[in-house]
């Protein structure tokens, strides 16, 4: 079982998900997912053991 699960959202809908043991690696993956698409994206990484949110980000589209 992986320690962390990262989820990227487009609006309120889950867009992509990845699990792993490297917190910083998952955070970089989330940021890259948001950079590849246009629009408002957000993401969070939860600790699978205690369900605490470890990191999160939010990206808004610039008009």
MOPAC internal coordinates of N, CA, C and O (Angstrom, degrees):
PM7 1SCF
backbone

  N    0.0000 0     0.00 0     0.00 0    0    0    0
  C    1.4587 1     0.00 0     0.00 0    1    0    0
  C    1.5275 1   108.99 1     0.00 0    2    1    0
  O    1.2310 1   121.19 1   -45.51 1    3    2    1
  N    1.3268 1   115.32 1   134.49 1    3    2    1
  C    1.4588 1   120.51 1   178.57 1    5    3    2
  C    1.5222 1   110.74 1   -78.47 1    6    5    3
  O    1.2310 1   120.95 1   -27.80 1    7    6    5
  N    1.3141 1   115.78 1   152.20 1    7    6    5
  C    1.4622 1   121.72 1  -178.74 1    9    7    6
  C    1.5185 1   111.91 1   -74.33 1   10    9    7
  O    1.2310 1   119.91 1   141.85 1   11   10    9
  N    1.3500 1   117.77 1   -38.15 1   11   10    9
  C    1.4645 1   121.84 1  -172.83 1   13   11   10
  C    1.5283 1   111.47 1  -125.91 1   14   13   11
  O    1.2310 1   121.22 1   -28.42 1   15   14   13
  N    1.3332 1   115.28 1   151.58 1   15   14   13
  C    1.4585 1   122.00 1   171.30 1   17   15   14
  C    1.5215 1   108.55 1  -130.66 1   18   17   15
  O    1.2310 1   121.07 1   -54.90 1   19   18   17
  N    1.3391 1   115.55 1   125.10 1   19   18   17
  C    1.4626 1   122.38 1   178.18 1   21   19   18
  C    1.5235 1   108.90 1  -103.02 1   22   21   19
  O    1.2310 1   120.64 1   -43.75 1   23   22   21
  N    1.3318 1   116.38 1   136.25 1   23   22   21
  C    1.4539 1   121.84 1   177.43 1   25   23   22
  C    1.5193 1   108.79 1  -129.51 1   26   25   23
  O    1.2310 1   120.75 1   -47.46 1   27   26   25
  N    1.3265 1   116.17 1   132.54 1   27   26   25
  C    1.4616 1   122.60 1   176.38 1   29   27   26
  C    1.5222 1   107.28 1  -107.02 1   30   29   27
  O    1.2310 1   120.83 1   -45.56 1   31   30   29
  N    1.3311 1   116.02 1   134.44 1   31   30   29
  C    1.4606 1   122.19 1  -177.45 1   33   31   30
  C    1.5291 1   110.46 1  -116.69 1   34   33   31
  O    1.2310 1   120.78 1   -36.91 1   35   34   33
  N    1.3186 1   116.11 1   143.09 1   35   34   33
  C    1.4604 1   122.98 1   168.60 1   37   35   34
  C    1.5121 1   104.98 1  -109.97 1   38   37   35
  O    1.2310 1   120.54 1   -73.36 1   39   38   37
  N    1.3240 1   116.58 1   106.64 1   39   38   37
  C    1.4590 1   120.41 1  -170.97 1   41   39   38
  C    1.5167 1   107.93 1    68.88 1   42   41   39
  O    1.2310 1   120.16 1    56.34 1   43   42   41
  N    1.3222 1   117.29 1  -123.66 1   43   42   41
  C    1.4676 1   120.53 1   178.98 1   45   43   42
  C    1.5287 1   112.30 1  -105.00 1   46   45   43
  O    1.2310 1   120.12 1  -173.05 1   47   46   45
  N    1.3297 1   117.38 1     6.95 1   47   46   45
  C    1.4534 1   121.74 1  -176.91 1   49   47   46
  C    1.5245 1   111.28 1  -102.21 1   50   49   47
  O    1.2310 1   120.51 1   -46.55 1   51   50   49
  N    1.3213 1   116.63 1   133.45 1   51   50   49
  C    1.4546 1   121.12 1   175.24 1   53   51   50
  C    1.5131 1   109.94 1   -62.16 1   54   53   51
  O    1.2310 1   120.19 1   -49.63 1   55   54   53
  N    1.3187 1   117.24 1   130.37 1   55   54   53
  C    1.4536 1   122.23 1  -175.05 1   57   55   54
  C    1.5251 1   111.10 1  -107.45 1   58   57   55
  O    1.2310 1   120.93 1   135.79 1   59   58   57
  N    1.3212 1   115.82 1   -44.21 1   59   58   57
  C    1.4504 1   120.48 1  -176.85 1   61   59   58
  C    1.5172 1   108.98 1  -154.51 1   62   61   59
  O    1.2310 1   120.78 1   -29.79 1   63   62   61
  N    1.3461 1   116.12 1   150.21 1   63   62   61
  C    1.4539 1   119.85 1  -177.44 1   65   63   62
  C    1.5239 1   109.45 1  -142.47 1   66   65   63
  O    1.2310 1   121.56 1   -36.38 1   67   66   65
  N    1.3407 1   114.63 1   143.62 1   67   66   65
  C    1.4597 1   120.27 1   179.19 1   69   67   66
  C    1.5229 1   108.47 1  -148.47 1   70   69   67
  O    1.2310 1   120.21 1   -37.91 1   71   70   69
  N    1.3242 1   117.20 1   142.09 1   71   70   69
  C    1.4628 1   122.00 1   178.68 1   73   71   70
  C    1.5212 1   109.98 1  -116.92 1   74   73   71
  O    1.2310 1   120.96 1   -25.91 1   75   74   73
  N    1.3303 1   115.77 1   154.09 1   75   74   73
  C    1.4551 1   120.73 1   178.32 1   77   75   74
  C    1.5187 1   111.01 1  -178.49 1   78   77   75
  O    1.2310 1   120.96 1     2.19 1   79   78   77
  N    1.3249 1   115.78 1  -177.81 1   79   78   77
  C    1.4540 1   121.53 1  -179.51 1   81   79   78
  C    1.5205 1   113.02 1  -106.32 1   82   81   79
  O    1.2310 1   119.87 1   171.96 1   83   82   81
  N    1.3409 1   117.86 1    -8.04 1   83   82   81
  C    1.4622 1   122.54 1  -177.77 1   85   83   82
  C    1.5288 1   109.72 1  -100.80 1   86   85   83
  O    1.2310 1   120.61 1   -75.73 1   87   86   85
  N    1.3312 1   116.43 1   104.27 1   87   86   85
  C    1.4667 1   121.67 1  -176.51 1   89   87   86
  C    1.5243 1   111.83 1   -60.78 1   90   89   87
  O    1.2310 1   120.09 1   132.83 1   91   90   89
  N    1.3203 1   117.43 1   -47.17 1   91   90   89
  C    1.4693 1   120.28 1  -178.83 1   93   91   90
  C    1.5281 1   111.89 1   -66.80 1   94   93   91
  O    1.2310 1   120.18 1   142.54 1   95   94   93
  N    1.3158 1   117.26 1   -37.46 1   95   94   93
  C    1.4630 1   120.78 1   177.18 1   97   95   94
  C    1.5199 1   112.17 1   -63.46 1   98   97   95
  O    1.2310 1   120.44 1   140.39 1   99   98   97
  N    1.3223 1   116.77 1   -39.61 1   99   98   97
  C    1.4691 1   120.38 1   177.55 1  101   99   98
  C    1.5268 1   111.25 1   -68.64 1  102  101   99
  O    1.2310 1   120.24 1   144.08 1  103  102  101
  N    1.3299 1   117.15 1   -35.92 1  103  102  101
  C    1.4654 1   120.10 1   178.32 1  105  103  102
  C    1.5326 1   110.34 1   -65.29 1  106  105  103
  O    1.2310 1   120.17 1   137.21 1  107  106  105
  N    1.3143 1   117.29 1   -42.79 1  107  106  105
  C    1.4745 1   121.14 1   177.05 1  109  107  106
  C    1.5238 1   109.93 1   -63.04 1  110  109  107
  O    1.2310 1   119.92 1   139.01 1  111  110  109
  N    1.3269 1   117.76 1   -40.99 1  111  110  109
  C    1.4682 1   121.26 1   177.11 1  113  111  110
  C    1.5285 1   110.65 1   -59.30 1  114  113  111
  O    1.2310 1   120.31 1   135.88 1  115  114  113
  N    1.3381 1   117.01 1   -44.12 1  115  114  113
  C    1.4769 1   120.73 1   179.35 1  117  115  114
  C    1.5202 1   110.85 1   -61.02 1  118  117  115
  O    1.2310 1   120.26 1   133.59 1  119  118  117
  N    1.3232 1   117.11 1   -46.41 1  119  118  117
  C    1.4702 1   120.55 1  -179.41 1  121  119  118
  C    1.5275 1   110.73 1   -61.69 1  122  121  119
  O    1.2310 1   120.20 1   139.66 1  123  122  121
  N    1.3279 1   117.23 1   -40.34 1  123  122  121
  C    1.4641 1   120.75 1   178.22 1  125  123  122
  C    1.5222 1   111.65 1   -65.12 1  126  125  123
  O    1.2310 1   119.78 1   142.09 1  127  126  125
  N    1.3066 1   118.02 1   -37.91 1  127  126  125
  C    1.4667 1   121.19 1   177.40 1  129  127  126
  C    1.5276 1   110.21 1   -61.94 1  130  129  127
  O    1.2310 1   120.20 1   137.24 1  131  130  129
  N    1.3191 1   117.23 1   -42.76 1  131  130  129
  C    1.4637 1   121.52 1   179.11 1  133  131  130
  C    1.5128 1   112.80 1   -67.46 1  134  133  131
  O    1.2310 1   120.19 1   147.16 1  135  134  133
  N    1.3449 1   117.24 1   -32.84 1  135  134  133
  C    1.4611 1   121.10 1  -179.05 1  137  135  134
  C    1.5281 1   112.79 1   -74.18 1  138  137  135
  O    1.2310 1   119.91 1   159.60 1  139  138  137
  N    1.3049 1   117.78 1   -20.40 1  139  138  137
  C    1.4610 1   121.08 1  -176.40 1  141  139  138
  C    1.5273 1   113.30 1   -82.42 1  142  141  139
  O    1.2310 1   120.15 1   171.85 1  143  142  141
  N    1.3156 1   117.31 1    -8.15 1  143  142  141
  C    1.4591 1   120.95 1  -175.27 1  145  143  142
  C    1.5194 1   110.69 1  -132.40 1  146  145  143
  O    1.2310 1   120.81 1   -25.21 1  147  146  145
  N    1.3265 1   116.05 1   154.79 1  147  146  145
  C    1.4568 1   121.91 1   178.81 1  149  147  146
  C    1.5176 1   108.99 1   -95.41 1  150  149  147
  O    1.2310 1   120.55 1   -43.75 1  151  150  149
  N    1.3123 1   116.55 1   136.25 1  151  150  149
  C    1.4637 1   120.29 1   177.41 1  153  151  150
  C    1.5151 1   111.05 1   132.07 1  154  153  151
  O    1.2310 1   121.43 1     7.68 1  155  154  153
  N    1.3129 1   114.87 1  -172.32 1  155  154  153
  C    1.4590 1   121.88 1  -179.14 1  157  155  154
  C    1.5269 1   109.25 1   -90.78 1  158  157  155
  O    1.2310 1   120.59 1   -64.34 1  159  158  157
  N    1.3212 1   116.48 1   115.66 1  159  158  157
  C    1.4555 1   122.51 1  -179.72 1  161  159  158
  C    1.5086 1   109.79 1  -122.08 1  162  161  159
  O    1.2310 1   121.12 1   -28.43 1  163  162  161
  N    1.3100 1   115.45 1   151.57 1  163  162  161
  C    1.4624 1   121.30 1   173.01 1  165  163  162
  C    1.5192 1   107.34 1  -144.54 1  166  165  163
  O    1.2310 1   121.16 1   -12.13 1  167  166  165
  N    1.3142 1   115.38 1   167.87 1  167  166  165
  C    1.4519 1   119.06 1   178.92 1  169  167  166
  C    1.5089 1   111.16 1  -161.88 1  170  169  167
  O    1.2310 1   121.49 1   -17.56 1  171  170  169
  N    1.3114 1   114.75 1   162.44 1  171  170  169
  C    1.4532 1   119.95 1   177.66 1  173  171  170
  C    1.5215 1   109.70 1  -150.61 1  174  173  171
  O    1.2310 1   121.44 1   -26.65 1  175  174  173
  N    1.3231 1   114.86 1   153.35 1  175  174  173
  C    1.4505 1   121.86 1   175.10 1  177  175  174
  C    1.5166 1   107.00 1  -117.41 1  178  177  175
  O    1.2310 1   120.97 1   -54.77 1  179  178  177
  N    1.3247 1   115.75 1   125.23 1  179  178  177
  C    1.4621 1   118.85 1   177.64 1  181  179  178
  C    1.5322 1   109.52 1  -109.39 1  182  181  179
  O    1.2310 1   121.59 1   -29.96 1  183  182  181
  N    1.3230 1   114.57 1   150.04 1  183  182  181
  C    1.4497 1   121.93 1   172.98 1  185  183  182
  C    1.5264 1   106.32 1   -83.57 1  186  185  183
  O    1.2310 1   120.07 1   -61.41 1  187  186  185
  N    1.3163 1   117.47 1   118.59 1  187  186  185
  C    1.4636 1   121.56 1  -175.26 1  189  187  186
  C    1.5247 1   113.43 1   -67.23 1  190  189  187
  O    1.2310 1   120.24 1   159.65 1  191  190  189
  N    1.3260 1   117.15 1   -20.35 1  191  190  189
  C    1.4649 1   119.77 1  -178.17 1  193  191  190
  C    1.5197 1   112.21 1   -77.37 1  194  193  191
  O    1.2310 1   120.42 1   135.80 1  195  194  193
  N    1.3486 1   116.81 1   -44.20 1  195  194  193
  C    1.4689 1   119.49 1  -176.57 1  197  195  194
  C    1.5268 1   113.71 1  -120.23 1  198  197  195
  O    1.2310 1   120.13 1  -175.58 1  199  198  197
  N    1.3348 1   117.35 1     4.42 1  199  198  197
  C    1.4755 1   124.02 1   176.12 1  201  199  198
  C    1.5377 1   113.82 1    62.58 1  202  201  199
  O    1.2310 1   120.10 1  -156.57 1  203  202  201
  N    1.3257 1   117.41 1    23.43 1  203  202  201
  C    1.4627 1   122.61 1   177.20 1  205  203  202
  C    1.5265 1   108.79 1   -85.43 1  206  205  203
  O    1.2310 1   120.52 1   -41.56 1  207  206  205
  N    1.3432 1   116.62 1   138.44 1  207  206  205
  C    1.4658 1   121.06 1   174.92 1  209  207  206
  C    1.5214 1   107.65 1   -75.49 1  210  209  207
  O    1.2310 1   120.57 1   -60.40 1  211  210  209
  N    1.3331 1   116.51 1   119.60 1  211  210  209
  C    1.4630 1   121.80 1  -178.15 1  213  211  210
  C    1.5278 1   111.85 1   -88.40 1  214  213  211
  O    1.2310 1   120.08 1   137.96 1  215  214  213
  N    1.3402 1   117.45 1   -42.04 1  215  214  213
  C    1.4669 1   122.49 1  -179.98 1  217  215  214
  C    1.5159 1   108.47 1  -147.78 1  218  217  215
  O    1.2310 1   121.08 1   -24.78 1  219  218  217
  N    1.3500 1   115.53 1   155.22 1  219  218  217
  C    1.4613 1   119.88 1   173.84 1  221  219  218
  C    1.5190 1   109.60 1  -153.75 1  222  221  219
  O    1.2310 1   120.84 1   -17.91 1  223  222  221
  N    1.3378 1   115.99 1   162.09 1  223  222  221
  C    1.4580 1   121.53 1   177.60 1  225  223  222
  C    1.5228 1   108.73 1  -145.70 1  226  225  223
  O    1.2310 1   121.32 1   -17.29 1  227  226  225
  N    1.3279 1   115.07 1   162.71 1  227  226  225
  C    1.4635 1   122.02 1   176.50 1  229  227  226
  C    1.5199 1   107.52 1  -144.64 1  230  229  227
  O    1.2310 1   120.52 1   -46.74 1  231  230  229
  N    1.3347 1   116.61 1   133.26 1  231  230  229
  C    1.4612 1   122.71 1   179.87 1  233  231  230
  C    1.5200 1   107.94 1  -128.79 1  234  233  231
  O    1.2310 1   120.49 1   -53.40 1  235  234  233
  N    1.3215 1   116.67 1   126.60 1  235  234  233
  C    1.4585 1   121.97 1   178.30 1  237  235  234
  C    1.5173 1   110.05 1  -107.97 1  238  237  235
  O    1.2310 1   120.80 1   -32.98 1  239  238  237
  N    1.3113 1   116.08 1   147.02 1  239  238  237
  C    1.4587 1   121.37 1   176.74 1  241  239  238
  C    1.5211 1   109.54 1   -71.68 1  242  241  239
  O    1.2310 1   121.35 1   -37.47 1  243  242  241
  N    1.3323 1   115.02 1   142.53 1  243  242  241
  C    1.4640 1   120.73 1   176.19 1  245  243  242
  C    1.5213 1   107.60 1  -101.75 1  246  245  243
  O    1.2310 1   120.84 1   -52.97 1  247  246  245
  N    1.3210 1   116.00 1   127.03 1  247  246  245
  C    1.4724 1   120.42 1  -178.18 1  249  247  246
  C    1.5038 1   110.01 1   -98.93 1  250  249  247
  O    1.2310 1   120.10 1   180.00 1  251  250  249

